[in-house]
């Protein structure tokens, strides 16, 4: 039996936040997070993939806000 066939009892959860200065003593806080169930919680590539996805979502939202 390979590890992929084991029940996914573990989970990886990441959260990322950024505060953007809007000037004139105003700021905007963006937070994004995600959780995945996995049987490979010690696998750095699992963590890296999840961090990249969350960072990507923050960047997308910042780009949307910059257009306004």
C-alpha positions in Angstrom: 0.0 0.0 0.0 1.4 3.4 -1.0 1.2 6.5 1.2 -1.4 8.0 -1.2 -3.8 5.2 -0.2 -3.7 6.0 3.5 -6.5 8.0 5.0 -5.9 11.7 4.9 -5.8 12.3 8.7 -3.4 15.2 8.7 -3.9 18.7 7.7 -1.8 21.7 6.6 -3.1 25.1 7.3 -1.5 28.4 6.2 -2.5 32.0 6.6 -0.9 35.1 5.1 -1.7 38.7 5.7 -0.5 42.0 4.3 -1.2 45.6 5.3 -1.1 48.2 2.5 -0.6 51.8 3.3 -3.2 53.9 1.4 -1.8 57.2 2.5 -3.5 59.9 4.6 -3.2 57.7 7.7 -5.4 55.0 6.1 -4.5 51.4 5.5 -6.0 48.2 4.2 -5.5 44.8 5.6 -5.8 41.6 3.5 -5.7 38.2 4.9 -6.0 34.8 3.1 -5.7 31.3 4.4 -6.3 27.8 3.2 -6.4 24.3 4.7 -5.8 20.9 3.0 -6.2 17.4 4.3 -3.2 15.3 3.5 -1.3 12.3 4.6 2.0 14.1 3.9 2.2 16.8 6.5 6.0 16.5 6.7 6.3 17.0 2.9 7.9 20.4 2.2 6.4 20.4 -1.3 2.9 20.2 0.1 3.5 23.2 2.3 5.2 25.1 -0.6 2.3 24.5 -2.9 -0.2 25.8 -0.3 1.9 28.9 0.5 2.1 29.7 -3.2 -1.6 29.4 -3.7 -2.4 31.7 -0.8 0.2 34.2 -1.8 -1.2 34.1 -5.4 -4.7 35.0 -4.0 -3.3 37.9 -2.0 -1.5 39.2 -5.1 -4.7 38.9 -7.2 -6.7 40.8 -4.7 -4.1 43.5 -4.4 -4.1 43.9 -8.2 -7.9 44.2 -8.2 -7.7 46.9 -5.5 -5.0 48.8 -7.3 -7.3 49.1 -10.4 -9.9 50.9 -8.4 
